[in-house]
Amino acid sequence: MNSIVCFRCKASVGVWILLLSFSFFQAGCIKKTNHYQNAQKEFLDNDYIGAIIELNTLIESQGTTDSALVLRSKCYLKILKPAKAFKDLKLAIDLNKDNTEAKLELGKYYVSIEDTVNARKAFDNVLLTKNKFVSEAWIEKGKINYFNDKFDSSISDFTNAIAVDSSNYLAWYYRAIMRSTFYNKNEAAPQLLLKYLDFNQAISDYGRAISIKPDFADAWYRMGLVYLNKFDGPNGIKAIDYAIILEPKNSYYYLGRADYFYRLKNYKRAIIEYSKAIEITQNDPNSYEGRASCYKALRSIELFKEDFKKAFLLRKDIKKYKEM
């Protein structure tokens, strides 16, 4: 009888050991979902809706944090929902008054609604701190000054951004734009920008941006344009070609390459490039106008009329859109 009892005791112990082992195995296999990390990844992948869903799940399950609110506000700004972004940013700052990123994003919110007065105040608040967001605040101020034709202040702001953090590739990039642009989107008088033109300095600044971020396609493209403006075709096309390798679906880059060949009167090659741009983006009137000009030069009148008509209709649509 005793031997039977002992056997049963040993069996019970064995069962408990197996159950405990299985429990630890389950615990090791089931990893806790990190919704914040998932949201960060989706934000970087431009999946802003997916990031918002992850952050909503995080907030519902673990409570509201200022970091989650800031990231969600950035997503809302990307999908053009500024009111929701503003609500998240104000709450984030209420939760943590030392959250400098929230103050920076608040400034970007004000920029998005064209409130430059409050935008400047928000960026100035960031400049009072000493952290990694100061350089970005200088850049944002520089962009505001640029689009308000305050070019002296703008280039000074970009230079300050570089002084604070020379590894900020965007600071080099924006200063290079200042050094290589003939006019801005506000169509400022060309003479206002001409005094800042310095192609060699622009190439140097674009080069610094690229050395920090080698896959920065737009820096490659713009550097290529500067080379072309210096009548250095080989280096210009080489840089633009590399931009296209990095972003083969960017029609704007093909358009720039097409314009170059058009200026060389290599109309057949220009037509190929304009056609590639059109294949990617069918609603850009610039591509049709460029190709129409090539057809006109080659005396292909019917094709010229066809592209010119498409360009005209697209510009008409754009005008109507802006008037809505």
Stockholm file with secondary structure:
# STOCKHOLM 1.0

chainA/1-324         MNSIVCFRCKASVGVWILLLSFSFFQAGCIKKTNHYQNAQKEFLDNDYIGAIIELNTLIESQGTTDSALVLRSKCYLKILKPAKAFKDLKLAIDLNKDNTEAKLELGKYYVSIEDTVNARKAFDNVLLTKNKFVSEAWIEKGKINYFNDKFDSSISDFTNAIAVDSSNYLAWYYRAIMRSTFYNKNEAAPQLLLKYLDFNQAISDYGRAISIKPDFADAWYRMGLVYLNKFDGPNGIKAIDYAIILEPKNSYYYLGRADYFYRLKNYKRAIIEYSKAIEITQNDPNSYEGRASCYKALRSIELFKEDFKKAFLLRKDIKKYKEM
#=GR chainA/1-324 SS CHHHHHHHHHHHHHHHHHHHHHHHHHHHHSCCCCHHHHHHHHHHTTCHHHHHHHHHHHHHHHCCCHHHHHHHHHHHHHTTCHHHHHHHHHHHHHHCTTCHHHHHHHHHHHHHTTCHHHHHHHHHHHHTSCSTTHHHHHHHHHHHHHHTTCHHHHHHHHHHHHHHCTTCHHHHHHHHHHHHCSCCTTCCCHHHHHTTCCHHHHHHHHHHHHHHCTTCHHHHHHHHHHHHHTTCHHHHHHHHHHHHHHCTTCHHHHHHHHHHHHHTTCHHHHHHHHHHHHHHCTTCHHHHHHHHHHHHHTTCHHHHHHHHHHHHHHHHHHHHHHHC
#=GC SS_cons         CHHHHHHHHHHHHHHHHHHHHHHHHHHHHSCCCCHHHHHHHHHHTTCHHHHHHHHHHHHHHHCCCHHHHHHHHHHHHHTTCHHHHHHHHHHHHHHCTTCHHHHHHHHHHHHHTTCHHHHHHHHHHHHTSCSTTHHHHHHHHHHHHHHTTCHHHHHHHHHHHHHHCTTCHHHHHHHHHHHHCSCCTTCCCHHHHHTTCCHHHHHHHHHHHHHHCTTCHHHHHHHHHHHHHTTCHHHHHHHHHHHHHHCTTCHHHHHHHHHHHHHTTCHHHHHHHHHHHHHHCTTCHHHHHHHHHHHHHTTCHHHHHHHHHHHHHHHHHHHHHHHC
//
